[in-house]
Structure formats: structure tokens, C-alpha cells
Amino acid sequence: MSVESGAEGLSCHQFIRAIREQARAAGKQRDDQWMADYVCVCFDGEALKWFESLEDETQSDWKLLRRAILARYYAEPVYEGATDKQPGSTSPPRFITTIYLTSKDKDDCRKFVRTIRLRATAAGKIDDSSWMCKAAYPCFAGNSLEWYVSLSVDVQKEWRLLERAILMDYPLSPTLAISPARIRIDDWFSAVPPSWSLQSIRSNGDWLAQARERRRMYLEAKDPSIPCWLLVENGDDLPQHSLRTGFDKSGPLYSARVWHGGGLLLGKCGKHIDGAHLPFSRKSIQGMKPLEVLVGDPSDFQWISIPEKASDGRGIRHRPFWGVDAGFPETHRTSLVQRIRHNFGWIPGKAHTGQTVGFCSDEEQELERATIIVLAWAN
């Protein structure tokens, strides 16, 4: 935050209040040194140069630093409505608060989100989602405004969803943002975290909200070639362009995912079976609904075989590849779509990075195989 310019829309009074709120939340409201240490990382640009010019004693003591901020930034403020200020008024002047999200740079996106959070903290509205969305609403301009109006009303009015869209999707158009992320896999036997998008899912409600928004954008795009995890609920049939990832004696099988047991779990579905079948805790959990099924153009994908570990337990190096973001267990390591050879068919299931086996469902049991073949992006 640049206190000197007011670029993030906070007066020095609001800034000081925001720091106090952060200290109170951390139980450090009486700890002047803690507050000074916290503040020091909030300066940027000219304000950082000014901070570094202060005596060490001032930098390390919140009481002294607070007075220095007031003396530096309150003496000759630039504020809206200055010519309308009435003589004798005791209300503090307000720094110019208009900020705009126009850059495509991710650092600017993070700075924009942090600004809205600081404003909310200063106003005592940090838990008020509607207030934060309204504070952000007038700050979109140019290309970001066009991007904002393309979002669903649910995203525009729910700060957690809007914040995620700004940080994860912008400046991609919604139709591009719905595709699964590319997960870089350099060493399969080292645990790799899922994408930030998946990490933001903390509950069944989170998953369904994202899945419904993803389905809305997919249907609006009217392009069946877009890779997407597509929600199937309310008795709907599997989509025509579901990506075939296996088969059994009764017909084609597709990869499905469902929120269960604190994670986004992978399994199989098909037109001849009811709901999703998930391998989980040595059992096959069947009839899971609603579910998401992977759709898209088969030419966008490839299968990658992971070499088994050597007899001495060391992993054999494989060429790096980009896995298709799919799910995660409760341990929050990334799960990729896996297929297993079984009963003269290929059964889609799951494999977790950092593990030496993959899993799939067969009737009422979970099958485990040491041969790992996972779905990856073709290029």
C-alpha cells in the first residue's frame, strides 16, 4: 500500500484504523513492536523511500511511527471536495479514493483485491460481502469493465466468488477460464498441490457454486470443443461431448468428479450406470449425484505412463508433462484422471501425485494398481 499517494483509496486515518483492526484480530493490539513490524511491509514507492529515511527507533515503535505517518500525510492532504470544506469543520479530509483495475498484471490484481480488503477493514465491513462488491463495482474500467459485465450476477454480488474470479481468471474471457488448469508434473513421486482454483473449494456448497457458474459459461459459449468439467444434476443426461476415458463390457465410460469426504474425488460414470462411482477408502461409493463429467475435444489430451519405481525404491525419471487439473483428496495433493486395465476393459479412476498406485471402482470394491497412466494435455 502506498500511503503517500492514497493510491489504494485509504486516508492516513483509515490506514491507521486498518492496522489496529489487524492487530486486534491477531491479539496484538497492545504490542507496538508487532504493529510496527506489520506496517513496514505495507509501504511502497515513494512511501517506502520515506519510511526508510526514518530513524530506527521510529520504524520499530508503532506509537512513534503512527505520529510520523500523521505528520507526513495529514499535513497537506489531497482530497475530494476540498473547496467545499466548511470553516471550523472537524471531519478529517479524505484522500482521493478512485482506483481502477485496468492492468492485466497479476500483481496489480492482487493489489486491487488487497485494497478492497483494506477499505473494508477500515470501514468495519470485512465480513460484509455485499459492501465489498459494491466498493469494487465502480473500479472496473476499459477491458476489465467488459470482463466484469460478462460475469454472472451471482459472481458480481458475492465477494468470495468475485475475488476468486479477479485473482484466478482475469483477464481471460469466461469461456477460456472454465477449462481445467495445467498442472506441471516434473516428478510424479513428489506431491504436487492442486490449482489455486481447486484449493479455493472448501465445501460441497463451494464446489456446486463453481460448477454451476462453469456450466452457465460453457452453455453460453456454444462451443462443445472447450475442455471443461461440466455439471450434471437434476436428472440430466450425460453431455453428448463427454470425453471417453475408458470402457467396460457394457459400454463407454467417462471421468466424473464429486465432492465427498472433504475432497473433490474422481471416479467413473456412464450411460449404463447410475450416477458416479468413486473409489474411496477401499470401497466403491455408487450412485453419487450431482456430478461433473469431463467434456471436450479428444485431440486436446494424451495419456502419460508413469514408470514404476526401481527395485531400490527410487523413482525413475519421466519427461515433464502438463496434467489436467481434476481433483484432490482430503490431503490436498493433486489428483489426475487415471485409467486401469481390468476385465478386458479400461476403467477410469484416480491417481494422486506422490503415490505409487492408482485406483478405480469395480462393483462394490476399490481396485488398486501399481501401473499408473494419467490424463495430460496434448500440448
Secondary structure, DSSP 8 states (H G I E B T S, - for coil): --TTTTTTS--HHHHHHHHHHHHHHTT-TT-HHHHHHHHHTT--HHHHHHHHTS-HHHHT-HHHHHHHHHHHHSSS--BTTGGG--TT--S---B-----B----HHHHHHHHHHHHHHHHHTT-TT-HHHHHHHHGGGB-THHHHHHHTS-HHHHH-HHHHHHIIIIITTS-HHHHTS--EEEES-TTS-----HHHHT--SHHHHHHHHHHHHHHHHHHT-TTS-EEEEE-TT----TTB-EEEEETTEEEEEEEEEETTEEEEEEE-TTSSSEEEEETTEEEEEE-SEEEEES-GGGEEEEEE----TTS-------EEEE--BB-TT---EEEEEEEETTEEEEEEEETT-S-EEEEETTEEEEES-EEEEEE--
